[in-house]
Amino acid sequence: MIGVFDSGIGGLTLLHEIILQLPDEQYCYYADTENVPYSTKTEDQIKSYVDEAVNYFFQRKVKVIVLACNTATNVCIEDLRSRYTLPIIAIQPAVKVAVDNDPLHRKILVCATPITLRSVRFQRLVDLLGANNLVERLALPELVKLAEAEIFDEKATQYIKDSLEQFDIKRFGSLVLGCTHFTYFEPIFKKIAPHLSIYDGNEGTARHLKNILGRLNLNSKEKFSVEYIESGNPTQNIERFERYIERVKLLS
Ligand code: DGL
């Protein structure tokens, strides 16, 4: 079984991509519904929430954990990898993809949670790519709340428009959605700024997971299944998860 973790429903955008690439696995998707959004929490709080999810995954004897939450990755991944030998795959903003795909070296707008954008790990990524002059940061914490409330209408459009106003967006070549919740709003970003190439970390992370499973000979020989857990308990509202999955399918 593969454990996929997010603070809420954002990680379903990655889960969908993983299922496309690995259709014969058993999945346990853990949404920390009781504590979302993480961007208003302290790092210690986030570490303890992620620990609970990881302990849950250990009880369920998962073979690999996927952190489908950029915020949790930036706060916890080094600590988790130092404590456990189980493979832990983690999403991160797709800045490298944006850099590699623009021969004109235009500016890159990275939208994520404030915790991700001010993290040492994110800065290290930008440094490593030599992209300090290209990358601009935009925190959009409201989008996490709007996605959780299934609000994808005019209110979301207005919030995104207002937030983008501080940038001369014509000078940018790409937009990186560095929070899994933000992928739901990709059509809105596209409408507002059609000239931008938009990237998220989902495709790359799913491909990485597939490679790791292959390399470790951990591929499943059983039938596909998926179950949804909310902060340690099986969901009482499977329809809600299915609605989001349907929405993600419309994006691809
Ligand atoms: N999906 C999480 C991420 O990728 C959202 C964080 C939150 O709960 O604020 O960053």
py3Dmol code that shows the C-alpha trace and the ligand (Angstrom):
import py3Dmol

protein = """\
ATOM      1  CA  MET A   1       0.000   0.000   0.000  1.00  0.00           C
ATOM      2  CA  ILE A   2       1.135   3.550  -0.770  1.00  0.00           C
ATOM      3  CA  GLY A   3       0.412   6.282   1.797  1.00  0.00           C
ATOM      4  CA  VAL A   4      -0.266   9.717   0.311  1.00  0.00           C
ATOM      5  CA  PHE A   5      -0.397  12.648   2.718  1.00  0.00           C
ATOM      6  CA  ASP A   6      -1.655  16.232   2.520  1.00  0.00           C
ATOM      7  CA  SER A   7      -3.037  18.783   4.969  1.00  0.00           C
ATOM      8  CA  GLY A   8      -6.331  18.464   3.088  1.00  0.00           C
ATOM      9  CA  ILE A   9      -7.671  17.854  -0.386  1.00  0.00           C
ATOM     10  CA  GLY A  10      -4.766  19.479  -2.274  1.00  0.00           C
ATOM     11  CA  GLY A  11      -2.823  16.229  -2.512  1.00  0.00           C
ATOM     12  CA  LEU A  12      -5.652  14.640  -4.500  1.00  0.00           C
ATOM     13  CA  THR A  13      -4.253  16.522  -7.501  1.00  0.00           C
ATOM     14  CA  LEU A  14      -1.034  14.520  -7.059  1.00  0.00           C
ATOM     15  CA  LEU A  15      -2.853  11.294  -6.191  1.00  0.00           C
ATOM     16  CA  HIS A  16      -4.708  11.510  -9.507  1.00  0.00           C
ATOM     17  CA  GLU A  17      -1.431  11.862 -11.431  1.00  0.00           C
ATOM     18  CA  ILE A  18       0.108   8.961  -9.472  1.00  0.00           C
ATOM     19  CA  ILE A  19      -2.864   6.712 -10.284  1.00  0.00           C
ATOM     20  CA  LEU A  20      -2.452   7.551 -13.985  1.00  0.00           C
ATOM     21  CA  GLN A  21       1.178   6.428 -13.835  1.00  0.00           C
ATOM     22  CA  LEU A  22       0.698   3.539 -11.366  1.00  0.00           C
ATOM     23  CA  PRO A  23      -2.830   2.195 -11.960  1.00  0.00           C
ATOM     24  CA  ASP A  24      -2.407  -1.149 -10.159  1.00  0.00           C
ATOM     25  CA  GLU A  25      -1.520   0.000  -6.652  1.00  0.00           C
ATOM     26  CA  GLN A  26      -3.431   0.252  -3.381  1.00  0.00           C
ATOM     27  CA  TYR A  27      -3.630   3.786  -2.033  1.00  0.00           C
ATOM     28  CA  CYS A  28      -4.323   5.236   1.390  1.00  0.00           C
ATOM     29  CA  TYR A  29      -4.916   8.984   1.093  1.00  0.00           C
ATOM     30  CA  TYR A  30      -4.602  10.838   4.410  1.00  0.00           C
ATOM     31  CA  ALA A  31      -6.105  14.339   4.605  1.00  0.00           C
ATOM     32  CA  ASP A  32      -5.476  16.171   7.878  1.00  0.00           C
ATOM     33  CA  THR A  33      -8.918  17.782   7.758  1.00  0.00           C
ATOM     34  CA  GLU A  34      -8.862  18.686  11.457  1.00  0.00           C
ATOM     35  CA  ASN A  35      -5.798  20.894  11.044  1.00  0.00           C
ATOM     36  CA  VAL A  36      -5.932  22.323   7.525  1.00  0.00           C
ATOM     37  CA  PRO A  37      -4.733  24.960   6.608  1.00  0.00           C
ATOM     38  CA  TYR A  38      -1.142  24.404   7.690  1.00  0.00           C
ATOM     39  CA  SER A  39      -0.022  27.871   6.625  1.00  0.00           C
ATOM     40  CA  THR A  40      -1.495  29.371   9.794  1.00  0.00           C
ATOM     41  CA  LYS A  41       0.288  26.851  12.070  1.00  0.00           C
ATOM     42  CA  THR A  42       3.741  26.850  13.647  1.00  0.00           C
ATOM     43  CA  GLU A  43       6.474  24.558  12.369  1.00  0.00           C
ATOM     44  CA  ASP A  44       6.306  22.510  15.600  1.00  0.00           C
ATOM     45  CA  GLN A  45       2.566  22.034  15.144  1.00  0.00           C
ATOM     46  CA  ILE A  46       3.047  20.915  11.548  1.00  0.00           C
ATOM     47  CA  LYS A  47       5.777  18.473  12.601  1.00  0.00           C
ATOM     48  CA  SER A  48       3.495  16.888  15.167  1.00  0.00           C
ATOM     49  CA  TYR A  49       0.560  16.625  12.690  1.00  0.00           C
ATOM     50  CA  VAL A  50       2.808  14.971  10.114  1.00  0.00           C
ATOM     51  CA  ASP A  51       4.160  12.595  12.782  1.00  0.00           C
ATOM     52  CA  GLU A  52       0.611  11.461  13.499  1.00  0.00           C
ATOM     53  CA  ALA A  53      -0.009  10.753   9.844  1.00  0.00           C
ATOM     54  CA  VAL A  54       3.302   8.904   9.518  1.00  0.00           C
ATOM     55  CA  ASN A  55       2.474   6.778  12.587  1.00  0.00           C
ATOM     56  CA  TYR A  56      -0.886   5.992  11.026  1.00  0.00           C
ATOM     57  CA  PHE A  57       0.846   4.928   7.802  1.00  0.00           C
ATOM     58  CA  PHE A  58       3.201   2.683   9.787  1.00  0.00           C
ATOM     59  CA  GLN A  59       0.234   0.971  11.450  1.00  0.00           C
ATOM     60  CA  ARG A  60      -1.149   0.363   7.975  1.00  0.00           C
ATOM     61  CA  LYS A  61       2.228  -1.037   6.889  1.00  0.00           C
ATOM     62  CA  VAL A  62       2.574   1.170   3.830  1.00  0.00           C
ATOM     63  CA  LYS A  63       5.601   0.444   1.624  1.00  0.00           C
ATOM     64  CA  VAL A  64       6.228   4.082   0.730  1.00  0.00           C
ATOM     65  CA  ILE A  65       4.986   7.479   1.874  1.00  0.00           C
ATOM     66  CA  VAL A  66       4.295  10.370  -0.487  1.00  0.00           C
ATOM     67  CA  LEU A  67       4.217  13.855   1.010  1.00  0.00           C
ATOM     68  CA  ALA A  68       1.738  15.512  -1.354  1.00  0.00           C
ATOM     69  CA  CYS A  69       2.057  18.790   0.533  1.00  0.00           C
ATOM     70  CA  ASN A  70       4.806  21.282  -0.307  1.00  0.00           C
ATOM     71  CA  THR A  71       4.404  22.959   3.074  1.00  0.00           C
ATOM     72  CA  ALA A  72       4.886  19.717   5.025  1.00  0.00           C
ATOM     73  CA  THR A  73       7.856  18.824   2.800  1.00  0.00           C
ATOM     74  CA  ASN A  74       9.586  22.091   3.551  1.00  0.00           C
ATOM     75  CA  VAL A  75       9.044  21.779   7.290  1.00  0.00           C
ATOM     76  CA  CYS A  76       9.559  18.051   7.857  1.00  0.00           C
ATOM     77  CA  ILE A  77      11.250  16.100   5.101  1.00  0.00           C
ATOM     78  CA  GLU A  78      14.855  16.207   6.365  1.00  0.00           C
ATOM     79  CA  ASP A  79      13.777  15.226   9.859  1.00  0.00           C
ATOM     80  CA  LEU A  80      11.566  12.383   8.587  1.00  0.00           C
ATOM     81  CA  ARG A  81      14.256  10.990   6.311  1.00  0.00           C
ATOM     82  CA  SER A  82      16.771  11.034   9.151  1.00  0.00           C
ATOM     83  CA  ARG A  83      14.402   9.009  11.352  1.00  0.00           C
ATOM     84  CA  TYR A  84      12.981   6.434   8.947  1.00  0.00           C
ATOM     85  CA  THR A  85      14.427   4.100   6.348  1.00  0.00           C
ATOM     86  CA  LEU A  86      11.095   3.702   4.523  1.00  0.00           C
ATOM     87  CA  PRO A  87      11.171   5.574   1.186  1.00  0.00           C
ATOM     88  CA  ILE A  88       9.538   9.002   1.516  1.00  0.00           C
ATOM     89  CA  ILE A  89       8.826  10.781  -1.746  1.00  0.00           C
ATOM     90  CA  ALA A  90       8.124  14.496  -1.443  1.00  0.00           C
ATOM     91  CA  ILE A  91       6.699  17.103  -3.750  1.00  0.00           C
ATOM     92  CA  GLN A  92       8.439  20.442  -4.205  1.00  0.00           C
ATOM     93  CA  PRO A  93       7.717  23.486  -6.384  1.00  0.00           C
ATOM     94  CA  ALA A  94       8.577  22.745 -10.028  1.00  0.00           C
ATOM     95  CA  VAL A  95      11.009  25.639 -10.399  1.00  0.00           C
ATOM     96  CA  LYS A  96      13.568  23.477 -12.221  1.00  0.00           C
ATOM     97  CA  VAL A  97      10.999  22.527 -14.879  1.00  0.00           C
ATOM     98  CA  ALA A  98      10.138  26.199 -15.367  1.00  0.00           C
ATOM     99  CA  VAL A  99      13.816  27.182 -15.679  1.00  0.00           C
ATOM    100  CA  ASP A 100      14.605  24.305 -18.069  1.00  0.00           C
ATOM    101  CA  ASN A 101      11.636  25.058 -20.321  1.00  0.00           C
ATOM    102  CA  ASP A 102      12.249  28.727 -20.963  1.00  0.00           C
ATOM    103  CA  PRO A 103      15.200  29.379 -23.276  1.00  0.00           C
ATOM    104  CA  LEU A 104      14.391  33.101 -23.050  1.00  0.00           C
ATOM    105  CA  HIS A 105      15.037  33.098 -19.270  1.00  0.00           C
ATOM    106  CA  ARG A 106      11.953  35.137 -18.487  1.00  0.00           C
ATOM    107  CA  LYS A 107      10.776  35.718 -14.946  1.00  0.00           C
ATOM    108  CA  ILE A 108       9.109  32.893 -12.990  1.00  0.00           C
ATOM    109  CA  LEU A 109       6.329  33.568 -10.516  1.00  0.00           C
ATOM    110  CA  VAL A 110       6.179  30.961  -7.751  1.00  0.00           C
ATOM    111  CA  CYS A 111       2.853  30.852  -5.910  1.00  0.00           C
ATOM    112  CA  ALA A 112       2.798  28.816  -2.699  1.00  0.00           C
ATOM    113  CA  THR A 113       2.016  29.072   0.997  1.00  0.00           C
ATOM    114  CA  PRO A 114       3.992  31.623   3.047  1.00  0.00           C
ATOM    115  CA  ILE A 115       5.733  28.760   4.897  1.00  0.00           C
ATOM    116  CA  THR A 116       6.995  27.216   1.658  1.00  0.00           C
ATOM    117  CA  LEU A 117       8.154  30.546   0.238  1.00  0.00           C
ATOM    118  CA  ARG A 118      10.165  31.567   3.280  1.00  0.00           C
ATOM    119  CA  SER A 119      11.640  28.104   3.911  1.00  0.00           C
ATOM    120  CA  VAL A 120      15.363  27.422   3.796  1.00  0.00           C
ATOM    121  CA  ARG A 121      14.693  24.430   1.563  1.00  0.00           C
ATOM    122  CA  PHE A 122      12.948  26.552  -1.075  1.00  0.00           C
ATOM    123  CA  GLN A 123      15.745  29.146  -1.020  1.00  0.00           C
ATOM    124  CA  ARG A 124      18.267  26.331  -1.401  1.00  0.00           C
ATOM    125  CA  LEU A 125      16.392  25.081  -4.481  1.00  0.00           C
ATOM    126  CA  VAL A 126      16.420  28.545  -6.068  1.00  0.00           C
ATOM    127  CA  ASP A 127      20.136  28.962  -5.247  1.00  0.00           C
ATOM    128  CA  LEU A 128      20.961  25.566  -6.708  1.00  0.00           C
ATOM    129  CA  LEU A 129      19.253  26.515  -9.969  1.00  0.00           C
ATOM    130  CA  GLY A 130      20.987  29.887 -10.027  1.00  0.00           C
ATOM    131  CA  ALA A 131      17.503  31.385 -10.383  1.00  0.00           C
ATOM    132  CA  ASN A 132      17.597  34.162  -7.772  1.00  0.00           C
ATOM    133  CA  ASN A 133      17.173  36.861 -10.421  1.00  0.00           C
ATOM    134  CA  LEU A 134      14.340  35.019 -12.161  1.00  0.00           C
ATOM    135  CA  VAL A 135      12.120  33.952  -9.277  1.00  0.00           C
ATOM    136  CA  GLU A 136       9.455  36.156  -7.703  1.00  0.00           C
ATOM    137  CA  ARG A 137       7.386  34.823  -4.802  1.00  0.00           C
ATOM    138  CA  LEU A 138       3.655  35.208  -4.212  1.00  0.00           C
ATOM    139  CA  ALA A 139       1.941  33.723  -1.146  1.00  0.00           C
ATOM    140  CA  LEU A 140      -1.718  32.867  -1.748  1.00  0.00           C
ATOM    141  CA  PRO A 141      -2.909  31.339   1.538  1.00  0.00           C
ATOM    142  CA  GLU A 142      -6.572  32.135   0.816  1.00  0.00           C
ATOM    143  CA  LEU A 143      -6.551  29.669  -2.067  1.00  0.00           C
ATOM    144  CA  VAL A 144      -6.098  26.795   0.394  1.00  0.00           C
ATOM    145  CA  LYS A 145      -9.245  27.877   2.246  1.00  0.00           C
ATOM    146  CA  LEU A 146     -11.206  28.447  -0.972  1.00  0.00           C
ATOM    147  CA  ALA A 147     -10.230  25.003  -2.313  1.00  0.00           C
ATOM    148  CA  GLU A 148     -11.233  23.342   0.960  1.00  0.00           C
ATOM    149  CA  ALA A 149     -14.603  25.126   0.784  1.00  0.00           C
ATOM    150  CA  GLU A 150     -15.059  24.085  -2.879  1.00  0.00           C
ATOM    151  CA  ILE A 151     -15.152  27.713  -3.979  1.00  0.00           C
ATOM    152  CA  PHE A 152     -13.801  27.906  -7.518  1.00  0.00           C
ATOM    153  CA  ASP A 153     -15.903  30.784  -8.828  1.00  0.00           C
ATOM    154  CA  GLU A 154     -15.755  34.572  -9.180  1.00  0.00           C
ATOM    155  CA  LYS A 155     -14.504  34.988  -5.592  1.00  0.00           C
ATOM    156  CA  ALA A 156     -11.401  32.930  -6.381  1.00  0.00           C
ATOM    157  CA  THR A 157     -10.896  34.751  -9.698  1.00  0.00           C
ATOM    158  CA  GLN A 158     -11.033  38.134  -7.989  1.00  0.00           C
ATOM    159  CA  TYR A 159      -8.587  37.074  -5.269  1.00  0.00           C
ATOM    160  CA  ILE A 160      -6.098  35.792  -7.864  1.00  0.00           C
ATOM    161  CA  LYS A 161      -6.513  38.908 -10.050  1.00  0.00           C
ATOM    162  CA  ASP A 162      -5.987  41.256  -7.087  1.00  0.00           C
ATOM    163  CA  SER A 163      -2.944  39.304  -5.920  1.00  0.00           C
ATOM    164  CA  LEU A 164      -1.295  39.329  -9.355  1.00  0.00           C
ATOM    165  CA  GLU A 165      -1.756  43.074  -9.717  1.00  0.00           C
ATOM    166  CA  GLN A 166       1.473  43.875  -7.839  1.00  0.00           C
ATOM    167  CA  PHE A 167       3.481  42.256 -10.685  1.00  0.00           C
ATOM    168  CA  ASP A 168       4.076  43.328 -14.260  1.00  0.00           C
ATOM    169  CA  ILE A 169       2.852  39.919 -15.359  1.00  0.00           C
ATOM    170  CA  LYS A 170       3.617  40.523 -19.065  1.00  0.00           C
ATOM    171  CA  ARG A 171       7.315  40.245 -18.223  1.00  0.00           C
ATOM    172  CA  PHE A 172       6.907  36.743 -16.775  1.00  0.00           C
ATOM    173  CA  GLY A 173       7.223  33.554 -18.833  1.00  0.00           C
ATOM    174  CA  SER A 174       5.984  31.007 -16.336  1.00  0.00           C
ATOM    175  CA  LEU A 175       4.015  30.366 -13.212  1.00  0.00           C
ATOM    176  CA  VAL A 176       4.816  27.612 -10.728  1.00  0.00           C
ATOM    177  CA  LEU A 177       1.979  26.370  -8.556  1.00  0.00           C
ATOM    178  CA  GLY A 178       3.947  25.365  -5.454  1.00  0.00           C
ATOM    179  CA  CYS A 179       1.010  24.229  -3.339  1.00  0.00           C
ATOM    180  CA  THR A 180      -1.049  21.201  -4.280  1.00  0.00           C
ATOM    181  CA  HIS A 181      -4.283  23.037  -3.454  1.00  0.00           C
ATOM    182  CA  PHE A 182      -3.507  25.624  -6.140  1.00  0.00           C
ATOM    183  CA  THR A 183      -3.671  23.160  -9.043  1.00  0.00           C
ATOM    184  CA  TYR A 184      -7.493  23.288  -8.832  1.00  0.00           C
ATOM    185  CA  PHE A 185      -7.282  26.954  -9.849  1.00  0.00           C
ATOM    186  CA  GLU A 186      -5.095  26.393 -12.901  1.00  0.00           C
ATOM    187  CA  PRO A 187      -7.941  27.226 -15.348  1.00  0.00           C
ATOM    188  CA  ILE A 188      -8.428  30.574 -13.584  1.00  0.00           C
ATOM    189  CA  PHE A 189      -4.712  31.437 -13.748  1.00  0.00           C
ATOM    190  CA  LYS A 190      -4.748  30.461 -17.425  1.00  0.00           C
ATOM    191  CA  LYS A 191      -7.685  32.741 -18.128  1.00  0.00           C
ATOM    192  CA  ILE A 192      -6.139  35.712 -16.330  1.00  0.00           C
ATOM    193  CA  ALA A 193      -2.625  35.276 -17.795  1.00  0.00           C
ATOM    194  CA  PRO A 194      -2.898  33.111 -20.928  1.00  0.00           C
ATOM    195  CA  HIS A 195       0.698  33.814 -22.004  1.00  0.00           C
ATOM    196  CA  LEU A 196       2.201  32.060 -18.967  1.00  0.00           C
ATOM    197  CA  SER A 197       3.353  28.439 -19.007  1.00  0.00           C
ATOM    198  CA  ILE A 198       1.989  26.858 -15.841  1.00  0.00           C
ATOM    199  CA  TYR A 199       3.776  24.082 -13.955  1.00  0.00           C
ATOM    200  CA  ASP A 200       3.161  22.091 -10.789  1.00  0.00           C
ATOM    201  CA  GLY A 201       5.200  19.323  -9.186  1.00  0.00           C
ATOM    202  CA  ASN A 202       2.645  16.573  -9.723  1.00  0.00           C
ATOM    203  CA  GLU A 203       3.902  14.926 -12.919  1.00  0.00           C
ATOM    204  CA  GLY A 204       7.543  14.903 -11.803  1.00  0.00           C
ATOM    205  CA  THR A 205       6.763  13.589  -8.337  1.00  0.00           C
ATOM    206  CA  ALA A 206       4.591  10.768  -9.723  1.00  0.00           C
ATOM    207  CA  ARG A 207       7.356   9.827 -12.169  1.00  0.00           C
ATOM    208  CA  HIS A 208       9.900   9.819  -9.359  1.00  0.00           C
ATOM    209  CA  LEU A 209       7.669   7.544  -7.271  1.00  0.00           C
ATOM    210  CA  LYS A 210       7.270   5.164 -10.197  1.00  0.00           C
ATOM    211  CA  ASN A 211      11.050   5.005 -10.699  1.00  0.00           C
ATOM    212  CA  ILE A 212      11.698   4.363  -7.001  1.00  0.00           C
ATOM    213  CA  LEU A 213       9.107   1.555  -6.824  1.00  0.00           C
ATOM    214  CA  GLY A 214      10.618  -0.039  -9.923  1.00  0.00           C
ATOM    215  CA  ARG A 215      14.159   0.275  -8.631  1.00  0.00           C
ATOM    216  CA  LEU A 216      13.257  -1.213  -5.232  1.00  0.00           C
ATOM    217  CA  ASN A 217      11.133  -3.925  -6.814  1.00  0.00           C
ATOM    218  CA  LEU A 218       8.108  -2.772  -4.834  1.00  0.00           C
ATOM    219  CA  ASN A 219       5.461  -2.749  -7.559  1.00  0.00           C
ATOM    220  CA  SER A 220       2.126  -4.228  -6.542  1.00  0.00           C
ATOM    221  CA  LYS A 221       0.711  -7.389  -8.022  1.00  0.00           C
ATOM    222  CA  GLU A 222      -2.750  -6.788  -6.603  1.00  0.00           C
ATOM    223  CA  LYS A 223      -5.812  -4.854  -7.731  1.00  0.00           C
ATOM    224  CA  PHE A 224      -6.202  -1.070  -7.617  1.00  0.00           C
ATOM    225  CA  SER A 225      -7.918   0.351  -4.545  1.00  0.00           C
ATOM    226  CA  VAL A 226      -8.105   3.714  -2.804  1.00  0.00           C
ATOM    227  CA  GLU A 227      -9.276   4.682   0.647  1.00  0.00           C
ATOM    228  CA  TYR A 228      -9.611   8.101   2.201  1.00  0.00           C
ATOM    229  CA  ILE A 229      -8.614   8.877   5.789  1.00  0.00           C
ATOM    230  CA  GLU A 230      -9.362  12.138   7.589  1.00  0.00           C
ATOM    231  CA  SER A 231      -6.993  12.902  10.486  1.00  0.00           C
ATOM    232  CA  GLY A 232      -6.688   9.233  11.441  1.00  0.00           C
ATOM    233  CA  ASN A 233     -10.243   8.025  10.738  1.00  0.00           C
ATOM    234  CA  PRO A 234     -11.897   6.652   7.601  1.00  0.00           C
ATOM    235  CA  THR A 235     -13.821   9.480   5.969  1.00  0.00           C
ATOM    236  CA  GLN A 236     -17.553   9.753   6.556  1.00  0.00           C
ATOM    237  CA  ASN A 237     -17.827  11.779   3.380  1.00  0.00           C
ATOM    238  CA  ILE A 238     -16.390   9.833   0.478  1.00  0.00           C
ATOM    239  CA  GLU A 239     -18.560  11.830  -1.958  1.00  0.00           C
ATOM    240  CA  ARG A 240     -16.532  14.952  -1.129  1.00  0.00           C
ATOM    241  CA  PHE A 241     -13.261  13.237  -2.110  1.00  0.00           C
ATOM    242  CA  GLU A 242     -14.850  11.907  -5.269  1.00  0.00           C
ATOM    243  CA  ARG A 243     -16.059  15.387  -6.231  1.00  0.00           C
ATOM    244  CA  TYR A 244     -12.483  16.697  -6.037  1.00  0.00           C
ATOM    245  CA  ILE A 245     -11.152  13.755  -8.052  1.00  0.00           C
ATOM    246  CA  GLU A 246     -13.763  14.512 -10.745  1.00  0.00           C
ATOM    247  CA  ARG A 247     -12.618  18.139 -10.738  1.00  0.00           C
ATOM    248  CA  VAL A 248      -8.968  17.092 -11.136  1.00  0.00           C
ATOM    249  CA  LYS A 249      -9.894  14.875 -14.097  1.00  0.00           C
ATOM    250  CA  LEU A 250     -11.324  17.939 -15.848  1.00  0.00           C
ATOM    251  CA  LEU A 251      -7.957  19.674 -15.498  1.00  0.00           C
ATOM    252  CA  SER A 252      -5.995  17.051 -17.378  1.00  0.00           C
TER     253      SER A 252
END
"""
ligand_1 = """\
10
DGL
N -1.399 21.441 -0.010
C -0.521 22.147 0.903
C 0.770 22.560 0.140
O 1.067 21.990 -0.849
C -1.340 23.247 1.519
C -0.802 23.815 2.763
C -1.824 24.331 3.779
O -2.535 23.504 4.377
O -1.814 25.552 4.032
O 1.494 23.416 0.517
"""
view = py3Dmol.view(width=600, height=400)
view.addModel(protein, "pdb")
view.setStyle({"model": 0}, {"cartoon": {"style": "trace"}})
view.addModel(ligand_1, "xyz")
view.setStyle({"model": 1}, {"stick": {}})
view.zoomTo()
view.show()
